């Protein structure tokens, strides 16, 4: 069972929930300071003292970065050996640290042709501060993915997918999406040299809510050629590190208020739907409730999921069943964040902006 160990005495920033790094808990408090607690004693180890307000924390290449808001633009700090040092001063917003000491920054600008906005994209070398390239500002961006395979962007207005060279910003290819097809949540990911794109299409139903068809494309990242297409039900999938397979356990409302629970598994390289079936949503007589489609953590063969009524559960992807469920009585609201698992401990944040630490006890 999960045994309650600790609760924060002050609110934490709802912009980015706490993270666990090198055994410590890092979070942004209600005054927008970076706070670091020892992950086992919960003693305060560090509190930031910077002029800007902390906004986002990232863990990249095993290092912790802090992005702080300025009056105009953002400051990027690196946290190392208990010290926070300024790394980059940007006049742009929406900065994001990438692997290999790269920095992505973008900002919206008004177009002279009307009230719409466009995004200016720039890449920087984080060590030298040198600007590497700038992307054509005429493209209105909807989403983006950065990886070793390249930089992938989608346009809101022209409904296209683009691949850019991460070193030069050159457009390597683009493809058109079919009419009526839009990208779904977390649309673009790269799995072992296959570009996975999540898509959906609304189907009008007379006298009823629109039906959403969800499907996934596998593309050749070098050419944009479509390799496969899979229809599925889940909004989000979670990659199992050892096998590379994608998993999801979710619930969907059926007629007359009944619950339907289902499990799906996809091989994104071969382009195969390996499993799609209804499963039980009970554990020792407890109906776990509505399972969030995306707030989960996959760790060592277990999907740690959250449901309504403060329920946390464990879904085993091997036995394909709910192997444990528990009501977290200590939470001060019915809703809470994605569970973070580190060793035998779990960290969650409730809607009243308090984070809690639990320990698994056999």
Secondary structure, DSSP 8 states (H G I E B T S, - for coil): -EEEEEE-SS-B-SSS--EEETTEEEEEBTTS-EEEEETTT--EEEE---SSEEEEEEEETTEEEEEEE-SSSEEEEEEETTEEEEEEEESSEEEEEETTTEEEEEEEEE-TTSS-EEEEEEEEETTT--EEEEE-TTS-EEEEEEETTEEEEEETTT-EEEEE-TTT--EEEEEE--TTEEEEEEEEEEETTEEEEEEEEEE--TTS--EEEEEEEEEETTT--EEEEEEE--S--EE-TTT--EEEEEEEE-GGG-EEEEEEEEETTTTEEEEEEEE--EETTEE---EEEEEEEEETTEEEEEETTTEEEEEETTTTEEEEEEE-TT-SSS-B---EEETTEEEEEBTTS-EEEEEE--
